[in-house]
Amino acid sequence: MSQAPESALVSRLLVVDDDLIQRRLIAKIAAQAGHEVAQACSVAEAEAILAQTCLEQRPFDCVTVDLGLTDGVGADLLHLTAEKCPGARVLIVTGETGHLLDDTLTIAREHEIEIAHIFIKPLDLVGLRDALKRERESLARRSAA
């Protein structure tokens, strides 16, 4: 796991992407934005990490999800994320722009899961960095209240 500076409030973020380069890039940007990062390359690995998180009682504050994964679709993780990490903010990072994205957004609405941001690949790295910083700052404000 990558660690954020100790002086900052640390937000926990799970990056789910089957593309190693994309996953590492998102993780690096997230760590630089002050998040403690875990990575998963598949739905199955993400499910295992989310289950372990529940046992440790250290839920994720944010989850970035690629929709087109080798063993399923990112939408499969929305319900589990809401169950294991209530209040977690979801950021979609995907190359999908058609029915899969539409279906995912419908599922999110039906289950009252907030999609904080949608990034279409190729990634806007500055936009992603700024969004991840805003998510950490938002967590800090919620924690202070």
Rosetta constraint file for C-alpha pairs under 8 A:
AtomPair CA 1 CA 36 HARMONIC 6.71 0.50
AtomPair CA 1 CA 37 HARMONIC 5.46 0.50
AtomPair CA 1 CA 38 HARMONIC 5.52 0.50
AtomPair CA 1 CA 39 HARMONIC 7.95 0.50
AtomPair CA 2 CA 27 HARMONIC 7.88 0.50
AtomPair CA 2 CA 28 HARMONIC 7.85 0.50
AtomPair CA 2 CA 31 HARMONIC 6.02 0.50
AtomPair CA 2 CA 35 HARMONIC 7.97 0.50
AtomPair CA 2 CA 36 HARMONIC 5.63 0.50
AtomPair CA 2 CA 37 HARMONIC 5.43 0.50
AtomPair CA 2 CA 38 HARMONIC 7.57 0.50
AtomPair CA 3 CA 31 HARMONIC 6.36 0.50
AtomPair CA 3 CA 34 HARMONIC 7.73 0.50
AtomPair CA 3 CA 35 HARMONIC 6.98 0.50
AtomPair CA 3 CA 36 HARMONIC 4.94 0.50
AtomPair CA 3 CA 37 HARMONIC 7.11 0.50
AtomPair CA 4 CA 8 HARMONIC 7.26 0.50
AtomPair CA 4 CA 10 HARMONIC 6.38 0.50
AtomPair CA 4 CA 31 HARMONIC 5.71 0.50
AtomPair CA 4 CA 32 HARMONIC 6.91 0.50
AtomPair CA 4 CA 33 HARMONIC 7.71 0.50
AtomPair CA 4 CA 34 HARMONIC 4.63 0.50
AtomPair CA 4 CA 35 HARMONIC 5.62 0.50
AtomPair CA 4 CA 36 HARMONIC 5.80 0.50
AtomPair CA 5 CA 10 HARMONIC 7.96 0.50
AtomPair CA 5 CA 34 HARMONIC 6.74 0.50
AtomPair CA 6 CA 10 HARMONIC 7.64 0.50
AtomPair CA 8 CA 34 HARMONIC 6.98 0.50
AtomPair CA 9 CA 34 HARMONIC 7.59 0.50
AtomPair CA 9 CA 136 HARMONIC 7.79 0.50
AtomPair CA 9 CA 140 HARMONIC 6.47 0.50
AtomPair CA 10 CA 34 HARMONIC 6.12 0.50
AtomPair CA 10 CA 35 HARMONIC 5.54 0.50
AtomPair CA 10 CA 36 HARMONIC 6.23 0.50
AtomPair CA 10 CA 136 HARMONIC 7.56 0.50
AtomPair CA 11 CA 34 HARMONIC 6.95 0.50
AtomPair CA 11 CA 35 HARMONIC 4.77 0.50
AtomPair CA 11 CA 36 HARMONIC 5.98 0.50
AtomPair CA 11 CA 60 HARMONIC 7.49 0.50
AtomPair CA 11 CA 61 HARMONIC 5.93 0.50
AtomPair CA 11 CA 62 HARMONIC 7.63 0.50
AtomPair CA 11 CA 136 HARMONIC 5.97 0.50
AtomPair CA 11 CA 139 HARMONIC 7.16 0.50
AtomPair CA 12 CA 35 HARMONIC 5.58 0.50
AtomPair CA 12 CA 36 HARMONIC 4.78 0.50
AtomPair CA 12 CA 37 HARMONIC 6.05 0.50
AtomPair CA 12 CA 38 HARMONIC 7.86 0.50
AtomPair CA 12 CA 59 HARMONIC 7.40 0.50
AtomPair CA 12 CA 60 HARMONIC 4.78 0.50
AtomPair CA 12 CA 61 HARMONIC 5.26 0.50
AtomPair CA 12 CA 62 HARMONIC 6.50 0.50
AtomPair CA 13 CA 30 HARMONIC 7.69 0.50
AtomPair CA 13 CA 35 HARMONIC 6.12 0.50
AtomPair CA 13 CA 36 HARMONIC 6.06 0.50
AtomPair CA 13 CA 37 HARMONIC 4.97 0.50
AtomPair CA 13 CA 38 HARMONIC 6.37 0.50
AtomPair CA 13 CA 60 HARMONIC 5.48 0.50
AtomPair CA 13 CA 61 HARMONIC 5.96 0.50
AtomPair CA 13 CA 62 HARMONIC 4.69 0.50
AtomPair CA 13 CA 63 HARMONIC 5.45 0.50
AtomPair CA 13 CA 64 HARMONIC 7.55 0.50
AtomPair CA 14 CA 37 HARMONIC 5.85 0.50
AtomPair CA 14 CA 38 HARMONIC 4.86 0.50
AtomPair CA 14 CA 39 HARMONIC 5.68 0.50
AtomPair CA 14 CA 40 HARMONIC 7.37 0.50
AtomPair CA 14 CA 60 HARMONIC 6.66 0.50
AtomPair CA 14 CA 62 HARMONIC 6.49 0.50
AtomPair CA 14 CA 63 HARMONIC 4.69 0.50
AtomPair CA 14 CA 64 HARMONIC 6.25 0.50
AtomPair CA 15 CA 23 HARMONIC 6.50 0.50
AtomPair CA 15 CA 26 HARMONIC 7.13 0.50
AtomPair CA 15 CA 27 HARMONIC 6.53 0.50
AtomPair CA 15 CA 37 HARMONIC 7.20 0.50
AtomPair CA 15 CA 38 HARMONIC 6.29 0.50
AtomPair CA 15 CA 39 HARMONIC 4.82 0.50
AtomPair CA 15 CA 40 HARMONIC 6.16 0.50
AtomPair CA 15 CA 63 HARMONIC 5.96 0.50
AtomPair CA 15 CA 64 HARMONIC 4.88 0.50
AtomPair CA 15 CA 65 HARMONIC 6.45 0.50
AtomPair CA 16 CA 23 HARMONIC 6.97 0.50
AtomPair CA 16 CA 39 HARMONIC 6.07 0.50
AtomPair CA 16 CA 40 HARMONIC 4.78 0.50
AtomPair CA 16 CA 41 HARMONIC 5.73 0.50
AtomPair CA 16 CA 42 HARMONIC 6.68 0.50
AtomPair CA 16 CA 43 HARMONIC 7.71 0.50
AtomPair CA 16 CA 46 HARMONIC 6.65 0.50
AtomPair CA 16 CA 63 HARMONIC 7.49 0.50
AtomPair CA 16 CA 64 HARMONIC 5.97 0.50
AtomPair CA 16 CA 65 HARMONIC 4.94 0.50
AtomPair CA 16 CA 66 HARMONIC 6.11 0.50
AtomPair CA 17 CA 22 HARMONIC 7.00 0.50
AtomPair CA 17 CA 23 HARMONIC 5.35 0.50
AtomPair CA 17 CA 40 HARMONIC 6.55 0.50
AtomPair CA 17 CA 41 HARMONIC 5.12 0.50
AtomPair CA 17 CA 42 HARMONIC 6.74 0.50
AtomPair CA 17 CA 65 HARMONIC 6.44 0.50
AtomPair CA 17 CA 66 HARMONIC 5.14 0.50
AtomPair CA 17 CA 69 HARMONIC 6.78 0.50
AtomPair CA 18 CA 23 HARMONIC 7.15 0.50
AtomPair CA 18 CA 40 HARMONIC 7.62 0.50
AtomPair CA 18 CA 41 HARMONIC 4.30 0.50
AtomPair CA 18 CA 42 HARMONIC 5.88 0.50
AtomPair CA 18 CA 66 HARMONIC 7.70 0.50
AtomPair CA 18 CA 69 HARMONIC 5.70 0.50
AtomPair CA 18 CA 70 HARMONIC 6.65 0.50
AtomPair CA 19 CA 23 HARMONIC 5.99 0.50
AtomPair CA 19 CA 41 HARMONIC 7.26 0.50
AtomPair CA 20 CA 24 HARMONIC 6.07 0.50
AtomPair CA 20 CA 41 HARMONIC 7.45 0.50
AtomPair CA 21 CA 25 HARMONIC 6.04 0.50
AtomPair CA 22 CA 26 HARMONIC 6.09 0.50
AtomPair CA 23 CA 27 HARMONIC 6.07 0.50
AtomPair CA 23 CA 39 HARMONIC 7.18 0.50
AtomPair CA 23 CA 41 HARMONIC 7.76 0.50
AtomPair CA 24 CA 28 HARMONIC 6.02 0.50
AtomPair CA 25 CA 29 HARMONIC 6.24 0.50
AtomPair CA 26 CA 30 HARMONIC 6.03 0.50
AtomPair CA 27 CA 31 HARMONIC 6.09 0.50
AtomPair CA 27 CA 37 HARMONIC 6.16 0.50
AtomPair CA 27 CA 38 HARMONIC 7.71 0.50
AtomPair CA 27 CA 39 HARMONIC 7.32 0.50
AtomPair CA 28 CA 32 HARMONIC 6.22 0.50
AtomPair CA 29 CA 33 HARMONIC 6.21 0.50
AtomPair CA 29 CA 128 HARMONIC 7.81 0.50
AtomPair CA 29 CA 129 HARMONIC 5.92 0.50
AtomPair CA 30 CA 34 HARMONIC 6.51 0.50
AtomPair CA 30 CA 35 HARMONIC 5.46 0.50
AtomPair CA 30 CA 36 HARMONIC 7.72 0.50
AtomPair CA 30 CA 37 HARMONIC 6.99 0.50
AtomPair CA 30 CA 129 HARMONIC 6.91 0.50
AtomPair CA 30 CA 132 HARMONIC 6.19 0.50
AtomPair CA 30 CA 133 HARMONIC 7.97 0.50
AtomPair CA 31 CA 35 HARMONIC 4.78 0.50
AtomPair CA 31 CA 36 HARMONIC 6.04 0.50
AtomPair CA 31 CA 37 HARMONIC 6.35 0.50
AtomPair CA 33 CA 129 HARMONIC 6.57 0.50
AtomPair CA 33 CA 132 HARMONIC 6.13 0.50
AtomPair CA 33 CA 133 HARMONIC 5.07 0.50
AtomPair CA 33 CA 136 HARMONIC 7.51 0.50
AtomPair CA 34 CA 133 HARMONIC 7.18 0.50
AtomPair CA 34 CA 136 HARMONIC 6.85 0.50
AtomPair CA 35 CA 136 HARMONIC 7.07 0.50
AtomPair CA 39 CA 46 HARMONIC 7.86 0.50
AtomPair CA 40 CA 45 HARMONIC 5.45 0.50
AtomPair CA 40 CA 46 HARMONIC 5.19 0.50
AtomPair CA 40 CA 49 HARMONIC 7.75 0.50
AtomPair CA 41 CA 45 HARMONIC 6.50 0.50
AtomPair CA 41 CA 46 HARMONIC 7.38 0.50
AtomPair CA 41 CA 69 HARMONIC 7.86 0.50
AtomPair CA 42 CA 46 HARMONIC 6.13 0.50
AtomPair CA 42 CA 69 HARMONIC 6.05 0.50
AtomPair CA 42 CA 70 HARMONIC 6.52 0.50
AtomPair CA 42 CA 71 HARMONIC 6.17 0.50
AtomPair CA 42 CA 72 HARMONIC 7.68 0.50
AtomPair CA 43 CA 47 HARMONIC 6.05 0.50
AtomPair CA 43 CA 69 HARMONIC 7.03 0.50
AtomPair CA 43 CA 71 HARMONIC 6.18 0.50
AtomPair CA 43 CA 72 HARMONIC 6.20 0.50
AtomPair CA 43 CA 73 HARMONIC 7.25 0.50
AtomPair CA 43 CA 74 HARMONIC 6.97 0.50
AtomPair CA 43 CA 76 HARMONIC 7.43 0.50
AtomPair CA 43 CA 77 HARMONIC 6.87 0.50
AtomPair CA 44 CA 48 HARMONIC 6.32 0.50
AtomPair CA 44 CA 71 HARMONIC 7.39 0.50
AtomPair CA 45 CA 49 HARMONIC 6.24 0.50
AtomPair CA 46 CA 50 HARMONIC 6.04 0.50
AtomPair CA 46 CA 77 HARMONIC 7.77 0.50
AtomPair CA 47 CA 51 HARMONIC 6.11 0.50
AtomPair CA 47 CA 77 HARMONIC 7.36 0.50
AtomPair CA 47 CA 80 HARMONIC 7.50 0.50
AtomPair CA 48 CA 52 HARMONIC 6.19 0.50
AtomPair CA 49 CA 53 HARMONIC 6.05 0.50
AtomPair CA 50 CA 54 HARMONIC 6.34 0.50
AtomPair CA 50 CA 59 HARMONIC 7.74 0.50
AtomPair CA 50 CA 80 HARMONIC 7.78 0.50
AtomPair CA 50 CA 81 HARMONIC 7.16 0.50
AtomPair CA 50 CA 84 HARMONIC 6.41 0.50
AtomPair CA 50 CA 85 HARMONIC 7.85 0.50
AtomPair CA 51 CA 55 HARMONIC 6.53 0.50
AtomPair CA 51 CA 84 HARMONIC 7.07 0.50
AtomPair CA 52 CA 56 HARMONIC 6.23 0.50
AtomPair CA 53 CA 57 HARMONIC 5.93 0.50
AtomPair CA 53 CA 58 HARMONIC 5.38 0.50
AtomPair CA 53 CA 59 HARMONIC 5.49 0.50
AtomPair CA 53 CA 60 HARMONIC 7.55 0.50
AtomPair CA 53 CA 84 HARMONIC 7.70 0.50
AtomPair CA 54 CA 58 HARMONIC 6.53 0.50
AtomPair CA 54 CA 59 HARMONIC 6.26 0.50
AtomPair CA 54 CA 84 HARMONIC 5.86 0.50
AtomPair CA 54 CA 85 HARMONIC 7.62 0.50
AtomPair CA 59 CA 84 HARMONIC 6.95 0.50
AtomPair CA 59 CA 85 HARMONIC 5.03 0.50
AtomPair CA 60 CA 85 HARMONIC 5.88 0.50
AtomPair CA 60 CA 88 HARMONIC 6.28 0.50
AtomPair CA 61 CA 85 HARMONIC 7.23 0.50
AtomPair CA 61 CA 87 HARMONIC 7.20 0.50
AtomPair CA 61 CA 88 HARMONIC 4.54 0.50
AtomPair CA 61 CA 89 HARMONIC 6.24 0.50
AtomPair CA 61 CA 139 HARMONIC 7.76 0.50
AtomPair CA 62 CA 88 HARMONIC 5.04 0.50
AtomPair CA 62 CA 89 HARMONIC 4.59 0.50
AtomPair CA 62 CA 90 HARMONIC 5.74 0.50
AtomPair CA 62 CA 91 HARMONIC 7.41 0.50
AtomPair CA 62 CA 135 HARMONIC 7.78 0.50
AtomPair CA 63 CA 81 HARMONIC 7.96 0.50
AtomPair CA 63 CA 88 HARMONIC 6.97 0.50
AtomPair CA 63 CA 89 HARMONIC 6.34 0.50
AtomPair CA 63 CA 90 HARMONIC 4.95 0.50
AtomPair CA 63 CA 91 HARMONIC 6.15 0.50
AtomPair CA 64 CA 90 HARMONIC 5.86 0.50
AtomPair CA 64 CA 91 HARMONIC 4.57 0.50
AtomPair CA 64 CA 92 HARMONIC 5.60 0.50
AtomPair CA 64 CA 93 HARMONIC 6.41 0.50
AtomPair CA 65 CA 74 HARMONIC 5.72 0.50
AtomPair CA 65 CA 90 HARMONIC 7.29 0.50
AtomPair CA 65 CA 91 HARMONIC 6.29 0.50
AtomPair CA 65 CA 92 HARMONIC 4.93 0.50
AtomPair CA 65 CA 93 HARMONIC 5.75 0.50
AtomPair CA 65 CA 94 HARMONIC 7.53 0.50
AtomPair CA 66 CA 73 HARMONIC 7.79 0.50
AtomPair CA 66 CA 74 HARMONIC 5.67 0.50
AtomPair CA 66 CA 92 HARMONIC 6.03 0.50
AtomPair CA 66 CA 93 HARMONIC 4.98 0.50
AtomPair CA 66 CA 94 HARMONIC 4.79 0.50
AtomPair CA 66 CA 95 HARMONIC 7.90 0.50
AtomPair CA 67 CA 73 HARMONIC 5.04 0.50
AtomPair CA 67 CA 74 HARMONIC 4.04 0.50
AtomPair CA 67 CA 75 HARMONIC 6.38 0.50
AtomPair CA 67 CA 92 HARMONIC 7.29 0.50
AtomPair CA 67 CA 93 HARMONIC 7.40 0.50
AtomPair CA 67 CA 94 HARMONIC 5.74 0.50
AtomPair CA 67 CA 95 HARMONIC 7.90 0.50
AtomPair CA 67 CA 96 HARMONIC 6.88 0.50
AtomPair CA 67 CA 100 HARMONIC 7.38 0.50
AtomPair CA 67 CA 101 HARMONIC 7.37 0.50
AtomPair CA 68 CA 72 HARMONIC 7.01 0.50
AtomPair CA 68 CA 73 HARMONIC 5.17 0.50
AtomPair CA 68 CA 74 HARMONIC 6.43 0.50
AtomPair CA 68 CA 94 HARMONIC 7.15 0.50
AtomPair CA 68 CA 95 HARMONIC 7.77 0.50
AtomPair CA 68 CA 96 HARMONIC 7.09 0.50
AtomPair CA 69 CA 73 HARMONIC 5.33 0.50
AtomPair CA 69 CA 74 HARMONIC 6.62 0.50
AtomPair CA 72 CA 76 HARMONIC 7.10 0.50
AtomPair CA 73 CA 77 HARMONIC 7.78 0.50
AtomPair CA 74 CA 78 HARMONIC 7.16 0.50
AtomPair CA 75 CA 79 HARMONIC 7.87 0.50
AtomPair CA 75 CA 104 HARMONIC 5.27 0.50
AtomPair CA 75 CA 107 HARMONIC 7.45 0.50
AtomPair CA 76 CA 80 HARMONIC 7.59 0.50
AtomPair CA 77 CA 81 HARMONIC 5.88 0.50
AtomPair CA 78 CA 82 HARMONIC 6.22 0.50
AtomPair CA 78 CA 108 HARMONIC 6.98 0.50
AtomPair CA 78 CA 113 HARMONIC 7.32 0.50
AtomPair CA 79 CA 83 HARMONIC 6.23 0.50
AtomPair CA 79 CA 111 HARMONIC 7.36 0.50
AtomPair CA 80 CA 84 HARMONIC 5.96 0.50
AtomPair CA 81 CA 85 HARMONIC 5.35 0.50
AtomPair CA 81 CA 86 HARMONIC 7.17 0.50
AtomPair CA 81 CA 88 HARMONIC 7.28 0.50
AtomPair CA 82 CA 86 HARMONIC 4.90 0.50
AtomPair CA 82 CA 87 HARMONIC 6.94 0.50
AtomPair CA 82 CA 88 HARMONIC 6.94 0.50
AtomPair CA 82 CA 113 HARMONIC 6.79 0.50
AtomPair CA 89 CA 114 HARMONIC 6.47 0.50
AtomPair CA 89 CA 115 HARMONIC 6.60 0.50
AtomPair CA 89 CA 116 HARMONIC 5.92 0.50
AtomPair CA 89 CA 135 HARMONIC 7.99 0.50
AtomPair CA 90 CA 113 HARMONIC 7.98 0.50
AtomPair CA 90 CA 114 HARMONIC 6.60 0.50
AtomPair CA 90 CA 115 HARMONIC 4.97 0.50
AtomPair CA 90 CA 116 HARMONIC 5.59 0.50
AtomPair CA 90 CA 117 HARMONIC 7.17 0.50
AtomPair CA 91 CA 115 HARMONIC 5.97 0.50
AtomPair CA 91 CA 116 HARMONIC 5.53 0.50
AtomPair CA 91 CA 117 HARMONIC 4.81 0.50
AtomPair CA 91 CA 118 HARMONIC 5.85 0.50
AtomPair CA 91 CA 119 HARMONIC 7.62 0.50
AtomPair CA 92 CA 115 HARMONIC 7.30 0.50
AtomPair CA 92 CA 117 HARMONIC 6.28 0.50
AtomPair CA 92 CA 118 HARMONIC 4.69 0.50
AtomPair CA 92 CA 119 HARMONIC 6.00 0.50
AtomPair CA 93 CA 118 HARMONIC 6.09 0.50
AtomPair CA 93 CA 119 HARMONIC 4.72 0.50
AtomPair CA 93 CA 120 HARMONIC 5.93 0.50
AtomPair CA 93 CA 121 HARMONIC 6.85 0.50
AtomPair CA 93 CA 123 HARMONIC 7.80 0.50
AtomPair CA 94 CA 118 HARMONIC 7.94 0.50
AtomPair CA 94 CA 119 HARMONIC 6.40 0.50
AtomPair CA 94 CA 120 HARMONIC 5.13 0.50
AtomPair CA 94 CA 121 HARMONIC 5.54 0.50
AtomPair CA 95 CA 120 HARMONIC 5.39 0.50
AtomPair CA 95 CA 121 HARMONIC 4.70 0.50
AtomPair CA 95 CA 122 HARMONIC 7.23 0.50
AtomPair CA 96 CA 100 HARMONIC 6.58 0.50
AtomPair CA 96 CA 101 HARMONIC 6.09 0.50
AtomPair CA 96 CA 120 HARMONIC 7.27 0.50
AtomPair CA 97 CA 101 HARMONIC 5.62 0.50
AtomPair CA 97 CA 102 HARMONIC 7.79 0.50
AtomPair CA 97 CA 120 HARMONIC 7.50 0.50
AtomPair CA 98 CA 102 HARMONIC 6.43 0.50
AtomPair CA 99 CA 103 HARMONIC 5.81 0.50
AtomPair CA 100 CA 104 HARMONIC 6.08 0.50
AtomPair CA 101 CA 105 HARMONIC 6.25 0.50
AtomPair CA 102 CA 106 HARMONIC 6.24 0.50
AtomPair CA 103 CA 107 HARMONIC 6.20 0.50
AtomPair CA 104 CA 108 HARMONIC 6.16 0.50
AtomPair CA 105 CA 109 HARMONIC 6.21 0.50
AtomPair CA 105 CA 115 HARMONIC 7.79 0.50
AtomPair CA 106 CA 110 HARMONIC 6.15 0.50
AtomPair CA 107 CA 111 HARMONIC 6.22 0.50
AtomPair CA 108 CA 112 HARMONIC 5.83 0.50
AtomPair CA 108 CA 113 HARMONIC 4.70 0.50
AtomPair CA 108 CA 114 HARMONIC 6.66 0.50
AtomPair CA 108 CA 115 HARMONIC 7.21 0.50
AtomPair CA 109 CA 113 HARMONIC 6.09 0.50
AtomPair CA 109 CA 114 HARMONIC 7.45 0.50
AtomPair CA 117 CA 131 HARMONIC 7.60 0.50
AtomPair CA 119 CA 123 HARMONIC 6.57 0.50
AtomPair CA 119 CA 124 HARMONIC 7.45 0.50
AtomPair CA 119 CA 128 HARMONIC 7.54 0.50
AtomPair CA 123 CA 128 HARMONIC 7.47 0.50
AtomPair CA 124 CA 128 HARMONIC 6.12 0.50
AtomPair CA 125 CA 129 HARMONIC 6.05 0.50
AtomPair CA 126 CA 130 HARMONIC 6.10 0.50
AtomPair CA 127 CA 131 HARMONIC 6.09 0.50
AtomPair CA 128 CA 132 HARMONIC 6.12 0.50
AtomPair CA 129 CA 133 HARMONIC 6.20 0.50
AtomPair CA 130 CA 134 HARMONIC 6.18 0.50
AtomPair CA 131 CA 135 HARMONIC 6.19 0.50
AtomPair CA 132 CA 136 HARMONIC 6.35 0.50
AtomPair CA 133 CA 137 HARMONIC 6.18 0.50
AtomPair CA 134 CA 138 HARMONIC 5.94 0.50
AtomPair CA 135 CA 139 HARMONIC 6.25 0.50
AtomPair CA 136 CA 140 HARMONIC 6.31 0.50
AtomPair CA 137 CA 141 HARMONIC 6.31 0.50
AtomPair CA 138 CA 142 HARMONIC 6.22 0.50
AtomPair CA 139 CA 143 HARMONIC 6.02 0.50
AtomPair CA 140 CA 144 HARMONIC 6.13 0.50
AtomPair CA 141 CA 145 HARMONIC 6.32 0.50
